[in-house]
Amino acid sequence: MPATTNGKRPVNLAIIGATGVVGTELLKILDERNFPIGQLKLLASERSKDTVINFRDKDYPVEVATKDSFKNIDIVLSAAGSIINELAPAAIEAGAIVIDKSSAFRMRTEVPLVVPGVNDSAIHNHKGIIASPNCSTSQLVVPLKILHDLAGITRAVVSTYQSVSGAGSDAMEELEIQTHNSLHGQPLEPKVFTKQIAFNLIPHIDKFNKDGYTKEEEKLIEETRKILNLPQLAITCTAVRVPVLIGHSESVLLEFARPISVEQASIALANSDLIELWDDVEDNIYPTPVDAAGKDPVYIGRIRKDNSSANGLHLWVVADNLRIGAALNAIRIAEYLLEHKLLRQPVAS
Ligand SMILES: NC(=O)c1ccc[n+]([C@@H]2O[C@H](COP(=O)([O-])OP(=O)(O)OC[C@H]3O[C@@H](n4cnc5c(N)ncnc54)[C@H](OP(=O)(O)O)[C@@H]3O)[C@@H](O)[C@H]2O)c1
């Protein structure tokens, strides 16, 4: 049996989407955090069936994910999109808990949607599946929860500036190729995105709904309401894709029921283990995506009084979408399950 860390028993883990950009980050963070792993199964699609991934000095062949992939598995970390709809019932049947990064289950009432440090207690209500939010939601709810507890948020207006890694590895490659081609006078061919992304930005992420909002904007709105348990919160969003490789940024205007000063907000946010405040405009201190890439905190700067409302504050919120927005959030949920001895017993066969 492999050695345990922090007194936790090693966990049999399956990762669906192990070859993707979030899957790669999952493996990196599991190692960084010494996550206690017993058996490890790396799963992806047919496309990757000859791939081998090295993890902690051992080679793992990538297997095609099927309903038979989950024997003896404690936790399934899924970062593979909607295929989890087909696979989750078999994983649960085998006794595993599924932590899913896709939007497949997030808004189902029986599925907890969790950002550890914001609404951990929801994990206890799981029935085999725990959903991890959209990347732009995960970083947003961290300051919103703290400021809501302080002064009662009555309205939120969010504009996102989302990096291409939020759309996966093909999107990162598209930005790199288009940047090169653009600088060398070669033709640009949008494939992943609807328009040129190099030296441009695109006010369109996911599909358009009938009301003119995009699915991405709807996800941020609905998921924020669910995580904060504020189903009536007045919140609106415009989501924009920008030519940044890693790191989502958000301009956030919050209006409050009670007066709140910049100082009160700053002290409360700085007290959180999840947040780093970078806020000193006199010295040009504010976070950018390049500062946040590869790091764990949610970075906050540019906190200022809103000049157009009575009790309003502006924030600039930046985080690594692949970490807090995806892989790190899922691993923190897994760590919570271990910490609170909430693993199920894999079904023997
Ligand atoms: N990127 C982010 O910032 C972010 C943030 C939050 C949530 N998410 C969610 O995380 C998931 C993965 O995103 P990503 O950015 O890592 O995308 P990606 O780089 O395109 O990777 C997709 C992964 O899913 C696997 N996959 C696709 N279809 C599959 C199937 N039918 N069966 C098994 N595996 C399959 C792929 O395997 P092959 O390589 O074999 O095709 C690959 O490993 C998506 O649901 C996404 O919405 C992403």
The ligand as an SDF file (V2000), in Angstrom:
LIG
                    3D

 48 52  0  0  0  0  0  0  0  0999 V2000
  -10.4690   24.8950  -19.1600 N   0  0  0  0  0  0  0  0  0  0  0  0
  -11.0390   25.4530  -18.1050 C   0  0  0  0  0  0  0  0  0  0  0  0
  -10.6300   26.5270  -17.6200 O   0  0  0  0  0  0  0  0  0  0  0  0
  -12.2350   24.8000  -17.4840 C   0  0  0  0  0  0  0  0  0  0  0  0
  -12.7680   25.3730  -16.3300 C   0  0  0  0  0  0  0  0  0  0  0  0
  -13.8910   24.8300  -15.7350 C   0  0  0  0  0  0  0  0  0  0  0  0
  -14.4400   23.7030  -16.3060 C   0  0  0  0  0  0  0  0  0  0  0  0
  -13.9060   23.1370  -17.4270 N   0  0  0  0  0  0  0  0  0  0  0  0
  -14.5340   21.9310  -17.9530 C   0  0  0  0  0  0  0  0  0  0  0  0
  -13.6120   20.8510  -17.8670 O   0  0  0  0  0  0  0  0  0  0  0  0
  -13.8240   19.9450  -18.9490 C   0  0  0  0  0  0  0  0  0  0  0  0
  -12.5250   19.7190  -19.7070 C   0  0  0  0  0  0  0  0  0  0  0  0
  -12.0820   20.9480  -20.2360 O   0  0  0  0  0  0  0  0  0  0  0  0
  -10.6230   21.1600  -20.8390 P   0  0  0  0  0  0  0  0  0  0  0  0
  -10.4660   22.6260  -20.9010 O   0  0  0  0  0  0  0  0  0  0  0  0
   -9.6110   20.3450  -20.1180 O   0  0  0  0  0  0  0  0  0  0  0  0
  -10.8040   20.6100  -22.3390 O   0  0  0  0  0  0  0  0  0  0  0  0
   -9.7430   19.8970  -23.3120 P   0  0  0  0  0  0  0  0  0  0  0  0
   -8.3660   20.4320  -23.0990 O   0  0  0  0  0  0  0  0  0  0  0  0
  -10.3430   19.9900  -24.6630 O   0  0  0  0  0  0  0  0  0  0  0  0
   -9.7530   18.3730  -22.8390 O   0  0  0  0  0  0  0  0  0  0  0  0
  -10.8860   17.5580  -22.9490 C   0  0  0  0  0  0  0  0  0  0  0  0
  -10.5990   16.2110  -22.3100 C   0  0  0  0  0  0  0  0  0  0  0  0
  -11.7980   15.4280  -22.3340 O   0  0  0  0  0  0  0  0  0  0  0  0
  -11.5270   14.1820  -22.9620 C   0  0  0  0  0  0  0  0  0  0  0  0
  -12.7150   13.6970  -23.6610 N   0  0  0  0  0  0  0  0  0  0  0  0
  -13.4290   14.3380  -24.6240 C   0  0  0  0  0  0  0  0  0  0  0  0
  -14.4410   13.5480  -25.0530 N   0  0  0  0  0  0  0  0  0  0  0  0
  -14.3440   12.3850  -24.3200 C   0  0  0  0  0  0  0  0  0  0  0  0
  -15.0870   11.1700  -24.3250 C   0  0  0  0  0  0  0  0  0  0  0  0
  -16.1210   10.9790  -25.1480 N   0  0  0  0  0  0  0  0  0  0  0  0
  -14.6960   10.1930  -23.4790 N   0  0  0  0  0  0  0  0  0  0  0  0
  -13.6430   10.3610  -22.6440 C   0  0  0  0  0  0  0  0  0  0  0  0
  -12.9040   11.4950  -22.6180 N   0  0  0  0  0  0  0  0  0  0  0  0
  -13.2530   12.4900  -23.4510 C   0  0  0  0  0  0  0  0  0  0  0  0
  -10.4040   14.4890  -23.9430 C   0  0  0  0  0  0  0  0  0  0  0  0
   -9.7610   13.2860  -24.2850 O   0  0  0  0  0  0  0  0  0  0  0  0
   -8.9570   13.1540  -25.6930 P   0  0  0  0  0  0  0  0  0  0  0  0
   -7.6970   13.9450  -25.5080 O   0  0  0  0  0  0  0  0  0  0  0  0
   -8.7450   11.6970  -25.8100 O   0  0  0  0  0  0  0  0  0  0  0  0
   -9.8630   13.7270  -26.7350 O   0  0  0  0  0  0  0  0  0  0  0  0
   -9.5420   15.4040  -23.0720 C   0  0  0  0  0  0  0  0  0  0  0  0
   -8.7890   14.6410  -22.1440 O   0  0  0  0  0  0  0  0  0  0  0  0
  -14.9580   20.5520  -19.7950 C   0  0  0  0  0  0  0  0  0  0  0  0
  -16.1810   19.9860  -19.3680 O   0  0  0  0  0  0  0  0  0  0  0  0
  -14.9140   22.0290  -19.4240 C   0  0  0  0  0  0  0  0  0  0  0  0
  -16.1510   22.6660  -19.5770 O   0  0  0  0  0  0  0  0  0  0  0  0
  -12.8150   23.6630  -18.0320 C   0  0  0  0  0  0  0  0  0  0  0  0
  1  2  1  0
  2  3  2  0
  2  4  1  0
  4  5  1  0
  4 48  2  0
  5  6  2  0
  6  7  1  0
  7  8  2  0
  8  9  1  0
  8 48  1  0
  9 10  1  0
  9 46  1  0
 10 11  1  0
 11 12  1  0
 11 44  1  0
 12 13  1  0
 13 14  1  0
 14 15  2  0
 14 16  1  0
 14 17  1  0
 17 18  1  0
 18 19  2  0
 18 20  1  0
 18 21  1  0
 21 22  1  0
 22 23  1  0
 23 24  1  0
 23 42  1  0
 24 25  1  0
 25 26  1  0
 25 36  1  0
 26 27  1  0
 26 35  1  0
 27 28  2  0
 28 29  1  0
 29 30  1  0
 29 35  2  0
 30 31  1  0
 30 32  2  0
 32 33  1  0
 33 34  2  0
 34 35  1  0
 36 37  1  0
 36 42  1  0
 37 38  1  0
 38 39  2  0
 38 40  1  0
 38 41  1  0
 42 43  1  0
 44 45  1  0
 44 46  1  0
 46 47  1  0
M  CHG  2   8   1  16  -1
M  END
$$$$
